[in-house]
């Protein structure tokens, strides 16, 4: 069936000693039309998304672990009306929304002997043009490159970087920086970047028409574009318009600087 998610599993056992790092890899492929979404959910480990010229979406997950009895991590995959999803689920969970880590329940002897060792899952995703990306992890960096569809990227402990975007971007973390560069800016597509502890940087091409709101508590805001300021001028908050206004750009942090950078002339 066209909507079925196909799985190919390859297992690489590298063990000579039970403390030797080992890995297992799995790959899923799904044909998605432009406008549909690939959703990735992780708990421990990074996510990287890169473009491909065509064909199916391809998701590869590599489990890295040590010990003879690593934590239980399984993958939940499938399709729905919005697209396809792949979730790494810890601790015997059965769905993307219900998972837990069993690390706190391991005994001292189990930790010493390497039983129930921690697992990191590293996702690599290839996305064809027009497919939306919705990816999130808890502990790890998220990097999305060259995606033409809408991008949602989330983590809690890690950095988020979206490079070469052509669609709307919604990127956030708690402990880390958020950086986005836009190749082709469309005023109808919002740009929202947010963190708590870290810097926020957006790099846009010339000729942008947007409404911009930048704010920080402990840091400074800096815009390389000429901004028609609305309200009071402050080193910690800036609201105004660039060009003719229209598109919505929101850049926000608590502890860190906020920068809106200007790129060279757009070739679009």
N, C-alpha and C positions, 0 to 999 in steps of 0.2 A: 504493500500500500504506500502511496506517495507520502502520506503524513506520518508513516511509521518512523521512529527514530532508530537507526541502525547502529549496532554496537560491534566494535572490534576490540578484543581484549588481548593484550600481550603482557606477559608477566616475566620480569627479569629478576631472578634470584641471584644475589651477589654474596650469599652468606658463606663464610668460612668459620667465623666466630659469631656467636649470637649478638655481639655488640657491633658487628660490622654494619654500616649503613646499607639499607636495602631500598629497593624501589619497585613499584608496580605501576604500569601505565595502561590506560584505557582510552579508547577513542570512539566518539559518537558522531554520526553525520545525519543531517536533516536538510531536505530541500525546502527553503522558505522563500516566499515571494517578497518583493520589496514592500515595505510597510509593516510586515510582520516582525516579531521580536525573537531574539535569542536571550534567555534569562539564565544567569549563572549565579549560584549561591554557594559560598564557601564559609568556613569558620577559621581555620588556621592555614594560611598560605596565600601567595600572590595570585593575581589574575592578569593576563596580558592578552589584549585583543589586537589583531592586525587585519588589514584588508586582503581580499583575494579578488581576482578579476571576475570570477563567476563560479558556478557549481554550487554544491551544498555548503551549508555552514558545517564547520568541522571543529569539534571540541575535544581536546586531549587533556586528560587529567593524570598527573603523575603523583603517586603517594610516596613520600619519603619517610622512613622511620628507622628506628634502632630497636633492638631487643627481639627476643624470640616470640613474644606475644604482644604485638602492637595493639593500641586502642582500636576498637571496632569502628570502621568508617565504611559506609556503603554509599552507593550513588543512586539517587532517585532521578529518573529521566522520563520524558514523555512529551506529548504535544497537547495543545488546547486551542481555543479559538483565537488566541493572541499570537501563538507561535510555538516555540519549543523551549524546554527547560532542562537543565542538568544541575543537580544539587548534591554537594557532598554533605552527608548527614552523619554526625557523630553520636556515639552513645546509645545505639539501638533505636534511634528515631526512625519514624516511618514516613515522614513527609518533609517538604522544604521548610515548613513553618514550625515544625516540632522536632527540635534536636537539642541535645545537651552533651556536655563533655563529661566523661567518666574519670577524668584525671584526678579530681579531688577525692574519689572513692578508692583509689589504689592504696594498698597497704605499704608500709615502709619496706617490708621484705620484697614485695613485688617490684618496687622501684629499684631497690638494690640489685635484684636479679635480672632486671631488664624486662620484666613481664608487664604487659600493658603500657609499653612505651609510647611516647607522644608521636603523633602523626601530623605531617604537613602535606597538604595537597596543593600542587601547583597546576593552575589551569592555563592552557594556551588555546586561543580561539581564533579561527579564520572566518571572516565575515564577507560575503559578497555585497556589491553595491545596493544601497537602499534598505537593507535590513537593519532594524532598530536593535540597539544593544542596551541591556539592562543587567549590570553585573555588580555583585557586592560580596565582600568578605568582612571578617572581623579583625583578624590579625594578619596583616600583609599589605603590600603595595598593590595598587591597581593602575594599569597603564593601558590606554586605548589609543590606537594610532590609525589615522587615515580613514575613519568611518564616515560614510556619507549620510547615514540615517541618524535619527535621534539617539543621543547617548545619555544614559543614566549610570553613574559610577559611584560606588559607596565603599568606604571602609571605616573602621573605628581607630585602629592603631596602625597607621601607615600613611604613605603619601599617595595622592591621586594625580595622575598626569594624563591629560587628553591632548593629543597632538594632531594637527592637520584636520581638525573637525570641519564639516560642511553643514551640519545640522544643528538643532538645538542641543545644549549641553546642560545637564544637571549633575554637578559633582560635589561630593562632600566627604569630609572625614572629621574626626575629633582630635586625634593626636597626630599631626602631620601637616604637610603643605598641600595646597591644591594649585595646579598649574594647567592652563589651557591655552593652546594656540589655535586660531581659527583661520582656515584658508579662504573660505568664501562666506561672508556674513550676510544673512538674510534678516531684515528687521522684523519679520513676522515670527522669528524663531528665538525664544528667550535664552539667555545665558545666565546661569545661577551657580556660583561657586561659594562654598562655605566651609569653614573649619572653626575650631575652638583654640587649639594650641598649634599655631603655625602660620605661615604666610599664605597669601592668596595673590596669584598673578594671572592676568589675562592678556594675551597678545592678539591684537586685531589688525586687519589690513586697513589701508587708507580708504577714505570715502564712506566711513561708517555713519549711519543715521540711527541714533539710539538715545533712550533715556537711561542714565546711569546712576546707580546708587552704590556708594562705597562706604564701608564703616569698619572701625576697629575700636577697641577699648584701650589696649596697651600697645601702641604702635602709631604709625602714620599712614595716611593715604597719599598716593601720588598718581596723577594722570598725565600721560604724555600728549593726549589729545587736547585741543582747545575745548573747554567745557563752559557753557553758559550756565552759571551757578544759580540754583534756586535756594532761597533761604540764607542762613548765616554761613559765613566762611569759617571752616574749622580744619585743623590738621588731622582730625580723627574721623571726620565725616564729610562726604561730598555727595551732593545730589544736584543733578542738572541734565542738560541735553548736549549731545554731540551732533553737529550738523543740523538736520531737520528734525531730530528726535524720532520717536516711534518705537524702535526695538527696545526691549527691556533687558538691562544688564545689571545684575546684583552681585556684588562682591563683598563678603563679610567674614570677619574673624574677631576673636576676642583678644588673643595674645599673639601679635605679629603685625607685619606690615601688609598693606593692600596696594597693588600696583596695576595700573592699566597701561600697557605698553602699545606702541604703534609700530607696525611692520612697514615694509616697503610697499610700493604701489601694487595693488591687486592686478593679476593678469586675467581676471575673469571678464 
